[in-house]
Amino acid sequence: MVQYNIKNIPIIIYPIFLIGFTLTINFIDIKDYRGDKKLGIKTLPVLMGPKKSKLLIGLFFFLGYVFIFYITQLILFIILAFLQFYLINKKSYKEKYIFIVYLLSLVVFILSL
C-alpha cells in the first residue's frame, strides 16, 4: 500500500536503508581495484584485498536481504540474498547484474509495502 505521509513508513526501514546502502555500495569499488590501488585511493577492496572485500560486501548484501525478508516475509528476498552473494563473489564479476538484481529487489520491496 502506498503511503502519502512519511510518518506512516515503518521506522525499521530507515536504518536498514541507511546502513544497508552504506555497506553494500562498496561493490562499485571492486571493478576499480587495480586503478584505485595504483593511485593510492583507500577503498575497501584496496584495504582488504579483492577476495576478502568481495566476501565482506557479499555478506553485507546478504544481511540486507535477510532484514528485508524479516519485514516482508517474502521468501524471494532469501533467494535474492544468495544470488547477490554469488554474483559478487563470482570469478567473472559483472557489476551490471548486481545492479539489475539490486534495483529489481528494491522495486519488489516497495511494492510489497
DSSP file (Angstrom, degrees, kcal/mol; ACC not computed):
  #  RESIDUE AA STRUCTURE BP1 BP2  ACC     N-H-->O    O-->H-N    N-H-->O    O-->H-N    TCO  KAPPA ALPHA  PHI   PSI    X-CA   Y-CA   Z-CA
    1    1 A M              0   0    0      0, 0.0     2,-0.3     0, 0.0   111,-0.0   0.000 360.0 360.0 360.0 132.8    0.0    0.0    0.0
    2    2 A V        -     0   0    0      2,-0.0     2,-0.5     1,-0.0   109,-0.0  -0.568 360.0-147.9 -76.9 134.0    1.4    3.4   -0.9
    3    3 A Q        -     0   0    0     -2,-0.3     3,-0.0     1,-0.1     6,-0.0  -0.889  12.8-168.4-105.4 131.9    1.8    5.8    2.0
    4    4 A Y  S    S+     0   0    0     -2,-0.5     2,-0.5     1,-0.1    -1,-0.1   0.492  75.6  61.0 -95.4  -4.7    1.4    9.5    1.3
    5    5 A N  S >  S-     0   0    0      1,-0.1     3,-2.1     0, 0.0     4,-0.3  -0.988  72.9-145.2-126.5 125.3    2.8   10.5    4.7
    6    6 A I  G >  S+     0   0    0     -2,-0.5     3,-1.3     1,-0.3    -1,-0.1   0.746  97.7  69.6 -61.5 -23.1    6.4    9.7    5.6
    7    7 A K  G 3  S+     0   0    0      1,-0.2    -1,-0.3    -3,-0.0     4,-0.1   0.711  91.9  60.3 -66.9 -19.5    5.3    9.2    9.2
    8    8 A N  G <  S+     0   0    0     -3,-2.1    -1,-0.2     2,-0.1    -2,-0.2   0.533  79.5 102.1 -86.9  -6.6    3.4    6.1    8.2
    9    9 A I  S <  S-     0   0    0     -3,-1.3     5,-0.1    -4,-0.3    -3,-0.0  -0.635  88.7-101.7 -78.4 131.1    6.5    4.3    6.9
   10   10 A P    >   -     0   0    0      0, 0.0     3,-1.6     0, 0.0     4,-0.4  -0.271  25.1-133.1 -55.4 133.9    7.7    1.7    9.5
   11   11 A I  T >  S+     0   0    0      1,-0.3     3,-1.0     2,-0.2    -2,-0.1   0.760  99.5  70.2 -63.1 -27.5   10.7    3.1   11.4
   12   12 A I  T 3> S+     0   0    0      1,-0.2     4,-1.2     2,-0.2    -1,-0.3   0.745  88.2  66.4 -63.0 -23.0   12.7   -0.1   11.0
   13   13 A I  H <> S+     0   0    0     -3,-1.6     4,-2.4     1,-0.2     5,-0.2   0.842  89.6  64.7 -69.4 -33.7   13.1    0.7    7.3
   14   14 A Y  H <> S+     0   0    0     -3,-1.0     4,-2.8    -4,-0.4     5,-0.2   0.948 105.5  39.5 -59.4 -54.1   15.2    3.8    7.9
   15   15 A P  H  >>S+     0   0    0      0, 0.0     4,-2.5     0, 0.0     5,-0.8   0.872 113.5  56.7 -66.5 -32.5   18.3    2.1    9.4
   16   16 A I  H  X5S+     0   0    0     -4,-1.2     4,-1.6     3,-0.2     5,-0.3   0.941 114.1  38.6 -62.1 -45.1   18.1   -0.8    7.0
   17   17 A F  H  X5S+     0   0    0     -4,-2.4     4,-2.3     3,-0.2     5,-0.3   0.931 120.1  44.7 -71.3 -45.0   18.3    1.5    4.1
   18   18 A L  H  X5S+     0   0    0     -4,-2.8     4,-1.7    -5,-0.2    -2,-0.2   0.961 124.8  31.6 -65.9 -51.5   20.8    3.9    5.6
   19   19 A I  H  X5S+     0   0    0     -4,-2.5     4,-2.3    -5,-0.2     5,-0.2   0.928 121.6  50.6 -72.3 -45.5   23.2    1.3    7.0
   20   20 A G  H  X<S+     0   0    0     -4,-1.6     4,-2.6    -5,-0.8     5,-0.2   0.919 112.5  45.5 -59.8 -46.0   22.5   -1.3    4.3
   21   21 A F  H  X S+     0   0    0     -4,-2.3     4,-2.1    -5,-0.3    -1,-0.2   0.912 111.7  53.0 -65.1 -41.8   23.1    1.1    1.4
   22   22 A T  H  < S+     0   0    0     -4,-1.7     4,-0.2    -5,-0.3    -1,-0.2   0.897 115.5  40.1 -60.6 -41.3   26.2    2.5    3.0
   23   23 A L  H >< S+     0   0    0     -4,-2.3     3,-0.7     1,-0.2    -2,-0.2   0.888 118.2  44.8 -76.8 -40.0   27.7   -1.0    3.4
   24   24 A T  H >< S+     0   0    0     -4,-2.6     3,-2.1    -5,-0.2    -2,-0.2   0.774  94.4  75.4 -79.2 -24.6   26.6   -2.5    0.1
   25   25 A I  G >< S+     0   0    0     -4,-2.1     3,-1.7     1,-0.3    -1,-0.2   0.683  75.1  82.9 -63.7 -15.1   27.6    0.4   -2.1
   26   26 A N  G X   +     0   0    0     -3,-0.7     3,-1.7     1,-0.3     4,-0.4   0.662  68.9  82.7 -61.1 -15.0   31.2   -0.6   -1.7
   27   27 A F  G X> S+     0   0    0     -3,-2.1     3,-1.1     1,-0.3     4,-0.5   0.776  78.1  66.8 -63.8 -23.2   30.6   -3.1   -4.5
   28   28 A I  G <4 S+     0   0    0     -3,-1.7     4,-0.3     1,-0.2    -1,-0.3   0.710  94.5  59.2 -70.0 -17.1   31.2   -0.3   -7.1
   29   29 A D  G <4 S+     0   0    0     -3,-1.7     3,-0.3    -4,-0.2    -1,-0.2   0.610  85.3  79.1 -84.7 -12.0   34.8   -0.2   -6.0
   30   30 A I  T X4 S+     0   0    0     -3,-1.1     3,-1.4    -4,-0.4     4,-0.2   0.931  92.7  47.8 -62.8 -46.0   35.5   -3.8   -6.8
   31   31 A K  T 3< S+     0   0    0     -4,-0.5     3,-0.3     1,-0.3    -1,-0.2   0.740 111.5  51.7 -68.9 -21.2   35.9   -3.2  -10.6
   32   32 A D  T 3> S+     0   0    0     -4,-0.3     4,-3.0    -3,-0.3     5,-0.3   0.224  75.0 116.1 -97.3  13.5   38.2   -0.3   -9.9
   33   33 A Y  H <> S+     0   0    0     -3,-1.4     4,-2.7     1,-0.2     5,-0.2   0.901  75.2  44.8 -52.4 -53.0   40.6   -2.2   -7.6
   34   34 A R  H  > S+     0   0    0     -3,-0.3     4,-2.3    -4,-0.2    -1,-0.2   0.921 117.0  44.6 -62.4 -45.4   43.7   -2.0   -9.7
   35   35 A G  H  > S+     0   0    0      2,-0.2     4,-2.0     1,-0.2    -1,-0.2   0.912 114.5  48.6 -65.8 -43.0   43.3    1.7  -10.6
   36   36 A D  H  X>S+     0   0    0     -4,-3.0     5,-2.7     2,-0.2     4,-0.7   0.900 112.3  49.2 -64.1 -40.4   42.5    2.7   -7.0
   37   37 A K  H ><5S+     0   0    0     -4,-2.7     3,-0.7    -5,-0.3    -2,-0.2   0.920 110.7  50.2 -64.5 -42.9   45.4    0.7   -5.7
   38   38 A K  H 3<5S+     0   0    0     -4,-2.3    -1,-0.2     1,-0.2    -2,-0.2   0.873 115.1  43.1 -62.8 -38.2   47.8    2.3   -8.2
   39   39 A L  H 3<5S-     0   0    0     -4,-2.0    -1,-0.2    -5,-0.2    -2,-0.2   0.493 113.6-116.6 -87.7  -4.2   46.6    5.8   -7.2
   40   40 A G  T <<5 +     0   0    0     -4,-0.7     2,-0.5    -3,-0.7    -3,-0.2   0.744  55.8 160.8  77.1  22.9   46.6    5.1   -3.5
   41   41 A I      < -     0   0    0     -5,-2.7     2,-1.4    -6,-0.2    -1,-0.3  -0.680  39.8-131.5 -81.3 126.9   42.8    5.5   -3.1
   42   42 A K        +     0   0    0     -2,-0.5     2,-0.2     4,-0.1    -1,-0.1  -0.623  45.3 151.4 -85.7  88.1   41.7    3.8    0.1
   43   43 A T     >  -     0   0    0     -2,-1.4     4,-2.7   -10,-0.1     5,-0.2  -0.693  60.0-102.3-107.0 166.9   38.7    1.7   -0.8
   44   44 A L  H  > S+     0   0    0     -2,-0.2     4,-2.7     1,-0.2     5,-0.4   0.916 122.5  49.9 -56.9 -46.3   37.5   -1.4    0.9
   45   45 A P  H  > S+     0   0    0      0, 0.0     4,-1.8     0, 0.0    -1,-0.2   0.866 112.6  47.9 -61.8 -33.9   39.0   -3.7   -1.9
   46   46 A V  H  4 S+     0   0    0      2,-0.2    -2,-0.2     1,-0.2    -4,-0.1   0.914 115.7  43.9 -70.8 -42.2   42.3   -1.8   -1.7
   47   47 A L  H  < S+     0   0    0     -4,-2.7    -1,-0.2     1,-0.2    -3,-0.2   0.876 130.3  22.9 -70.7 -38.8   42.5   -2.1    2.1
   48   48 A M  H  < S-     0   0    0     -4,-2.7     4,-0.4    -5,-0.2    -2,-0.2   0.621 111.4-107.9-104.2 -16.0   41.4   -5.7    2.4
   49   49 A G     X  -     0   0    0     -4,-1.8     4,-2.2    -5,-0.4     5,-0.2  -0.035  35.8 -84.5  94.5 152.5   42.2   -7.1   -1.0
   50   50 A P  H  > S+     0   0    0      0, 0.0     4,-2.0     0, 0.0     5,-0.2   0.880 123.4  49.5 -64.3 -39.4   39.7   -8.1   -3.7
   51   51 A K  H  > S+     0   0    0      2,-0.2     4,-1.8     1,-0.2     5,-0.1   0.950 115.4  41.0 -67.7 -49.0   38.9  -11.6   -2.4
   52   52 A K  H  > S+     0   0    0     -4,-0.4     4,-2.4     1,-0.2    -1,-0.2   0.888 115.2  51.7 -66.4 -39.0   38.2  -10.7    1.2
   53   53 A S  H  X S+     0   0    0     -4,-2.2     4,-3.1     1,-0.2     5,-0.3   0.879 107.1  53.2 -68.3 -35.5   36.4   -7.5    0.3
   54   54 A K  H  X S+     0   0    0     -4,-2.0     4,-2.5    -5,-0.2    -1,-0.2   0.910 109.9  48.5 -63.7 -40.8   34.1   -9.4   -2.1
   55   55 A L  H  X S+     0   0    0     -4,-1.8     4,-2.0     2,-0.2    -2,-0.2   0.926 114.7  45.3 -62.6 -44.4   33.2  -11.8    0.7
   56   56 A L  H  X S+     0   0    0     -4,-2.4     4,-2.3     2,-0.2    -2,-0.2   0.925 114.7  46.5 -67.3 -44.9   32.5   -9.0    3.1
   57   57 A I  H  X S+     0   0    0     -4,-3.1     4,-2.4     1,-0.2    -1,-0.2   0.902 111.7  52.5 -64.7 -40.1   30.5   -7.0    0.6
   58   58 A G  H  X S+     0   0    0     -4,-2.5     4,-2.6    -5,-0.3    -1,-0.2   0.889 108.9  50.4 -60.5 -39.1   28.6  -10.1   -0.3
   59   59 A L  H  X S+     0   0    0     -4,-2.0     4,-2.8     2,-0.2     5,-0.2   0.890 107.3  53.7 -65.5 -40.1   27.8  -10.6    3.4
   60   60 A F  H  X S+     0   0    0     -4,-2.3     4,-2.2     2,-0.2    -2,-0.2   0.939 111.7  45.1 -58.5 -47.1   26.6   -7.0    3.6
   61   61 A F  H  X S+     0   0    0     -4,-2.4     4,-2.4     2,-0.2     5,-0.2   0.943 112.0  52.6 -60.1 -47.5   24.2   -7.7    0.7
   62   62 A F  H  X S+     0   0    0     -4,-2.6     4,-2.0     1,-0.2    -2,-0.2   0.925 110.8  45.9 -56.0 -48.8   23.1  -11.0    2.2
   63   63 A L  H  X S+     0   0    0     -4,-2.8     4,-2.3     1,-0.2    -1,-0.2   0.876 109.7  55.3 -64.4 -37.7   22.3   -9.4    5.6
   64   64 A G  H  X S+     0   0    0     -4,-2.2     4,-2.0    -5,-0.2    -1,-0.2   0.920 109.5  46.4 -60.3 -43.8   20.4   -6.6    3.9
   65   65 A Y  H  X S+     0   0    0     -4,-2.4     4,-2.5     2,-0.2    -1,-0.2   0.859 109.4  54.6 -67.9 -34.7   18.2   -9.1    2.1
   66   66 A V  H  X S+     0   0    0     -4,-2.0     4,-2.2    -5,-0.2    -2,-0.2   0.906 108.5  49.2 -64.7 -40.5   17.7  -11.1    5.3
   67   67 A F  H  X S+     0   0    0     -4,-2.3     4,-1.5     2,-0.2    -2,-0.2   0.904 110.6  50.0 -63.9 -40.7   16.5   -7.9    7.0
   68   68 A I  H  X S+     0   0    0     -4,-2.0     4,-2.8     1,-0.2     5,-0.3   0.909 109.1  52.3 -64.2 -40.5   14.1   -7.1    4.1
   69   69 A F  H  X S+     0   0    0     -4,-2.5     4,-3.5     1,-0.2    -2,-0.2   0.914 104.9  56.5 -58.6 -42.5   12.8  -10.7    4.4
   70   70 A Y  H  < S+     0   0    0     -4,-2.2    -1,-0.2     1,-0.2    -2,-0.2   0.867 113.4  40.2 -57.6 -37.8   12.2  -10.1    8.1
   71   71 A I  H  < S+     0   0    0     -4,-1.5    -2,-0.2    -3,-0.2    -1,-0.2   0.915 128.9  27.7 -76.7 -45.6   10.0   -7.1    7.2
   72   72 A T  H  < S-     0   0    0     -4,-2.8    -3,-0.2    -5,-0.1    -2,-0.2   0.736  84.3-143.0 -93.7 -24.7    8.2   -8.6    4.2
   73   73 A Q     <  +     0   0    0     -4,-3.5     2,-0.7    -5,-0.3    -4,-0.1   0.713  50.7 145.0  62.2  22.5    8.2  -12.3    4.9
   74   74 A L    >   -     0   0    0     -6,-0.2     3,-1.8    -5,-0.2     4,-0.4  -0.835  46.4-151.5 -92.6 117.2    8.7  -12.8    1.1
   75   75 A I  T >> S+     0   0    0     -2,-0.7     4,-1.8     1,-0.3     3,-1.0   0.718  88.4  80.1 -60.4 -21.2   11.0  -15.9    0.5
   76   76 A L  H 3> S+     0   0    0      1,-0.3     4,-2.6     2,-0.2    -1,-0.3   0.845  86.1  58.1 -53.9 -35.4   12.1  -14.2   -2.7
   77   77 A F  H <> S+     0   0    0     -3,-1.8     4,-1.5     2,-0.2    -1,-0.3   0.790 102.6  52.1 -71.5 -26.9   14.4  -12.0   -0.6
   78   78 A I  H <> S+     0   0    0     -3,-1.0     4,-1.8    -4,-0.4    -1,-0.2   0.905 111.1  48.0 -70.6 -41.6   16.2  -15.0    0.8
   79   79 A I  H  X S+     0   0    0     -4,-1.8     4,-2.3     1,-0.2    -2,-0.2   0.919 111.9  49.6 -62.3 -44.0   16.7  -16.3   -2.8
   80   80 A L  H  X S+     0   0    0     -4,-2.6     4,-2.9     1,-0.2     5,-0.2   0.827 104.8  59.4 -65.6 -31.5   18.0  -12.8   -3.8
   81   81 A A  H  X S+     0   0    0     -4,-1.5     4,-2.0     2,-0.2    -1,-0.2   0.942 110.0  41.5 -60.9 -47.7   20.4  -12.8   -0.8
   82   82 A F  H  X S+     0   0    0     -4,-1.8     4,-2.3     2,-0.2    -2,-0.2   0.888 114.4  52.8 -67.2 -38.7   22.1  -16.0   -2.1
   83   83 A L  H  X S+     0   0    0     -4,-2.3     4,-2.9     2,-0.2    -2,-0.2   0.933 110.4  46.4 -63.2 -46.7   22.0  -14.7   -5.7
   84   84 A Q  H  X S+     0   0    0     -4,-2.9     4,-2.4     2,-0.2     5,-0.2   0.909 111.3  51.9 -63.8 -41.2   23.7  -11.4   -4.8
   85   85 A F  H  X S+     0   0    0     -4,-2.0     4,-1.9    -5,-0.2    -1,-0.2   0.927 112.7  46.3 -60.3 -43.4   26.3  -13.1   -2.7
   86   86 A Y  H  X S+     0   0    0     -4,-2.3     4,-1.0     1,-0.2    -2,-0.2   0.940 111.5  50.6 -63.1 -47.9   27.0  -15.4   -5.7
   87   87 A L  H  < S+     0   0    0     -4,-2.9     7,-0.4     1,-0.2     3,-0.2   0.866 112.3  47.2 -61.3 -37.2   27.1  -12.6   -8.2
   88   88 A I  H  < S+     0   0    0     -4,-2.4    -1,-0.2     1,-0.2    -2,-0.2   0.876 118.2  40.1 -72.2 -37.0   29.6  -10.5   -6.1
   89   89 A N  H  < S+     0   0    0     -4,-1.9    -1,-0.2    -5,-0.2    -2,-0.2   0.416  85.9 121.6 -95.6   2.0   31.9  -13.4   -5.5
   90   90 A K     <  -     0   0    0     -4,-1.0     3,-0.2    -3,-0.2    -3,-0.0  -0.349  69.8-125.5 -63.0 144.3   31.7  -14.9   -8.9
   91   91 A K  S    S+     0   0    0      1,-0.3     2,-1.4     2,-0.1    -1,-0.1   0.929 107.4  51.4 -60.2 -46.8   35.1  -15.2  -10.6
   92   92 A S  S    S-     0   0    0      2,-0.0    -1,-0.3    -3,-0.0     2,-0.2  -0.677  90.6-157.6 -93.4  83.9   34.0  -13.2  -13.7
   93   93 A Y        -     0   0    0     -2,-1.4     2,-0.5    -3,-0.2    -5,-0.1  -0.428  14.0-175.5 -67.9 125.2   32.5  -10.3  -11.8
   94   94 A K    >>  -     0   0    0     -7,-0.4     4,-0.9    -2,-0.2     3,-0.9  -0.940  11.5-164.6-126.4 107.6   29.9   -8.3  -13.8
   95   95 A E  H 3> S+     0   0    0     -2,-0.5     4,-2.2     1,-0.2     3,-0.4   0.823  83.4  66.3 -60.6 -34.9   28.6   -5.2  -12.0
   96   96 A K  H 3> S+     0   0    0      1,-0.2     4,-2.3     2,-0.2    -1,-0.2   0.841  98.5  52.6 -61.4 -33.7   25.6   -4.7  -14.2
   97   97 A Y  H <> S+     0   0    0     -3,-0.9     4,-2.3     2,-0.2    -1,-0.2   0.855 107.9  51.0 -70.8 -33.8   24.0   -8.0  -12.9
   98   98 A I  H  X S+     0   0    0     -4,-0.9     4,-2.5    -3,-0.4    -2,-0.2   0.918 111.2  48.5 -67.3 -42.8   24.4   -6.8   -9.4
   99   99 A F  H  X S+     0   0    0     -4,-2.2     4,-2.9     2,-0.2     5,-0.3   0.920 110.8  51.3 -60.8 -44.4   22.7   -3.5  -10.2
  100  100 A I  H  X S+     0   0    0     -4,-2.3     4,-2.5     2,-0.2     5,-0.2   0.946 114.0  42.2 -60.4 -50.3   19.9   -5.3  -12.0
  101  101 A V  H  X S+     0   0    0     -4,-2.3     4,-2.4     1,-0.2    -1,-0.2   0.912 115.5  51.0 -63.8 -42.1   19.1   -7.6   -9.1
  102  102 A Y  H  X S+     0   0    0     -4,-2.5     4,-1.8    -5,-0.2    -2,-0.2   0.935 113.8  42.7 -61.8 -47.9   19.5   -4.8   -6.6
  103  103 A L  H  X S+     0   0    0     -4,-2.9     4,-2.0     2,-0.2    -2,-0.2   0.889 114.2  50.4 -69.4 -39.5   17.1   -2.4   -8.4
  104  104 A L  H  X S+     0   0    0     -4,-2.5     4,-2.4    -5,-0.3    -1,-0.2   0.898 110.4  50.4 -64.6 -38.8   14.6   -5.1   -9.1
  105  105 A S  H  X S+     0   0    0     -4,-2.4     4,-2.6    -5,-0.2    -1,-0.2   0.866 107.6  54.1 -67.1 -34.7   14.6   -6.2   -5.5
  106  106 A L  H  X S+     0   0    0     -4,-1.8     4,-2.6     2,-0.2    -1,-0.2   0.915 108.9  48.4 -63.5 -42.4   14.1   -2.5   -4.5
  107  107 A V  H  X S+     0   0    0     -4,-2.0     4,-2.5     2,-0.2    -2,-0.2   0.926 112.3  48.4 -62.8 -45.5   11.0   -2.4   -6.7
  108  108 A V  H  X S+     0   0    0     -4,-2.4     4,-1.8     1,-0.2    -2,-0.2   0.909 111.7  50.7 -61.3 -42.4    9.7   -5.6   -5.2
  109  109 A F  H  X S+     0   0    0     -4,-2.6     4,-0.9     2,-0.2    -2,-0.2   0.938 111.2  46.9 -61.7 -47.3   10.3   -4.3   -1.7
  110  110 A I  H >< S+     0   0    0     -4,-2.6     3,-0.8     1,-0.2    -2,-0.2   0.915 112.9  49.3 -61.9 -42.5    8.5   -1.0   -2.4
  111  111 A L  H 3< S+     0   0    0     -4,-2.5    -1,-0.2     1,-0.2    -2,-0.2   0.798 105.6  58.5 -67.3 -27.7    5.6   -2.8   -4.0
  112  112 A S  H 3<        0   0    0     -4,-1.8    -1,-0.2     1,-0.3    -2,-0.2   0.690 360.0 360.0 -76.7 -16.9    5.3   -5.2   -1.0
  113  113 A L    <<        0   0    0     -4,-0.9    -1,-0.3    -3,-0.8    -2,-0.2   0.496 360.0 360.0 -77.7 360.0    4.8   -2.4    1.4
